Amino acid sequence: MRLLKICITATALISLPVFADDQNPEIEYLLSSIGSSQCVFIRNGGRHSAEKAEEHLRMKYKRGRRYATSTEAFIERLASKSSMTRKLYMMECPGAEPEPTGTWLTQRLEELRNGKI
């Protein structure tokens, strides 16, 4: 079972697009996870599809990459709240209570690093 998890994780990371040296595969994984999540992304009171959430956060990452010096910094500085209103982003996933996007992303990151995906 552990070997299967390792293979799945390796396949997921290998299948990510080829990155320039300054791109972070963990951040790419998190962005892809949002886009395929089937969750509703709540931003400044508006409800958006998972695909639109990924698109928005990719745009923020592209523009603000200098603030994302680590995966944790990306989550904290770019992906957790609106840079204009300072309101937290929320993820509302099927069968679960809404939770802050930062919490949701941190859980995905821990699962990735612990080989639980």
Sequence and secondary structure as in RCSB ss.txt:
>XXXX:A:sequence
MRLLKICITATALISLPVFADDQNPEIEYLLSSIGSSQCVFIRNGGRHSAEKAEEHLRMKYKRGRRYATSTEAFI
ERLASKSSMTRKLYMMECPGAEPEPTGTWLTQRLEELRNGKI
>XXXX:A:secstr
 HHHHHHHHHHHHHTS    TT  HHHHHHHHHHHTS  EEEETTEEE HHHHHHHHHHHHHHHGGG SSHHHII
IIIISB TTT  B EEE TTS  EEHHHHHHHHHHHHHTT  
